[in-house]
Amino acid sequence: MEAANAPGERPVRVLIADDERLFVESVEALLRNDERVEMIGTASNGQDAVDLVCALVPDVTLMDISMPVLDGIEAARRIRLELPNACILILTGSSIAADVDRASQAGVAGFLTKDRIGPQLVGAILEIANR
């Protein structure tokens, strides 16, 4: 079990960007009961993700790679141009080396495959938020 936030410390504000509604609902369910994390919004395509992140400035954005309008890696690149300190954690079904390389070049803070989110998601969010 992860340690709680320090007394008086606010929860990590998280935005989810993924076009698979069931996946988003699953992630929300994982995070909902953890008081160290606060969900502040969701986006279903890459352009909406850019717009919402720039408007809401979450502490961590969970970003899928494969999304309509604008893929998650290009969305991450655009977000980092506008908000250089933005923390983006790529969540994807892909572990293809080229995707990992592109994501790293876009400035993402981490990369987690969707099959591993259950036991590792909150820890990964807290880790990159505290860098």
C-alpha positions in Angstrom: 0.0 0.0 0.0 1.3 3.4 -0.9 1.8 6.1 1.7 -0.9 8.7 2.1 -0.3 12.3 1.1 1.2 14.4 3.9 -1.3 16.2 6.1 -2.6 19.3 4.3 -1.2 18.2 1.0 -3.7 18.3 -1.8 -4.4 15.3 -4.0 -2.7 14.9 -7.3 -5.0 16.3 -10.0 -5.4 13.8 -12.9 -6.9 14.1 -16.4 -7.5 11.0 -18.6 -7.2 11.1 -22.4 -8.5 7.9 -24.0 -11.1 7.2 -26.7 -12.2 3.9 -25.1 -15.0 4.8 -22.8 -14.9 1.5 -20.9 -11.2 1.9 -20.3 -11.7 5.4 -19.0 -14.4 4.2 -16.6 -12.1 1.4 -15.4 -9.3 3.9 -14.7 -11.8 6.2 -13.0 -13.0 3.4 -10.8 -9.4 2.5 -9.8 -8.6 6.1 -8.9 -12.0 7.1 -7.3 -11.4 5.5 -3.9 -7.8 6.8 -3.5 -7.8 10.2 -1.7 -4.3 10.9 -2.9 -5.7 11.4 -6.5 -8.5 13.7 -7.8 -10.0 13.2 -11.3 -10.5 16.6 -12.9 -11.5 15.6 -16.5 -11.5 13.3 -19.4 -10.8 13.8 -23.2 -11.8 11.3 -25.9 -9.4 12.6 -28.6 -6.0 14.1 -28.8 -7.0 17.6 -29.7 -9.5 17.7 -26.8 -6.7 16.5 -24.5 -4.4 19.4 -25.6 -7.3 21.9 -25.0 -8.3 20.5 -21.6 -4.7 20.1 -20.3 -3.9 23.7 -21.3 -7.2 24.9 -19.6 -7.2 22.8 -16.5 -3.4 22.2 -16.0 -3.6 18.8 -14.3 -0.6 17.5 -12.2 -0.6 14.4 -14.3 -2.2 13.5 -17.6 -2.9 9.8 -18.5 -2.6 9.7 -22.3 -3.5 6.9 -24.7 -1.4 6.7 -27.9 -4.0 5.7 -30.3 -6.8 8.3 -30.4 -8.8 10.1 -33.1 -8.2 13.6 -34.4 -4.6 13.7 -33.0 -2.6 10.8 -31.6 -1.5 10.8 -28.0 2.1 11.3 -28.7 1.5 14.4 -30.9 -0.9 15.6 -28.3 1.8 15.2 -25.6 4.3 17.0 -27.8 1.9 20.0 -28.2 1.1 20.0 -24.5 4.7 20.1 -23.6 5.3 23.1 -26.0 2.6 25.0 -24.2 3.3 23.7 -20.7 6.9 22.6 -20.5 6.5 21.2 -17.0 3.4 19.1 -17.8 3.6 15.5 -16.5 2.2 13.0 -19.0 2.0 9.3 -18.4 1.4 7.3 -21.6 -1.1 4.4 -21.1 -1.2 2.1 -24.1 -1.9 -1.4 -25.2 1.3 -1.1 -27.3 4.8 -1.8 -26.1 6.3 -1.3 -29.5 9.8 0.2 -29.2 9.1 2.9 -31.8 6.1 4.1 -29.7 8.3 4.2 -26.6 10.9 6.2 -28.5 8.4 8.7 -30.0 6.8 9.2 -26.6 10.2 9.8 -25.0 11.1 12.3 -27.7 7.7 14.1 -27.0 8.8 14.6 -23.4 6.4 12.2 -21.6 7.3 11.4 -18.0 6.5 7.7 -18.2 5.1 4.8 -20.2 2.8 2.1 -18.8 1.1 -0.7 -20.8 -2.6 -1.0 -20.1 -2.3 -4.6 -19.0 -0.2 -3.4 -16.0 -2.3 -0.5 -14.8 -4.2 -2.2 -12.0 -1.4 -2.7 -9.5 0.9 0.1 -10.7 -1.2 3.0 -11.8 -1.5 5.1 -8.6 2.1 4.5 -7.7 3.2 5.7 -11.2 0.9 8.8 -10.9 2.4 9.7 -7.5 5.9 9.1 -8.6 5.8 11.4 -11.7 3.8 14.0 -9.9 6.5 14.3 -7.2 9.5 14.6 -9.6 
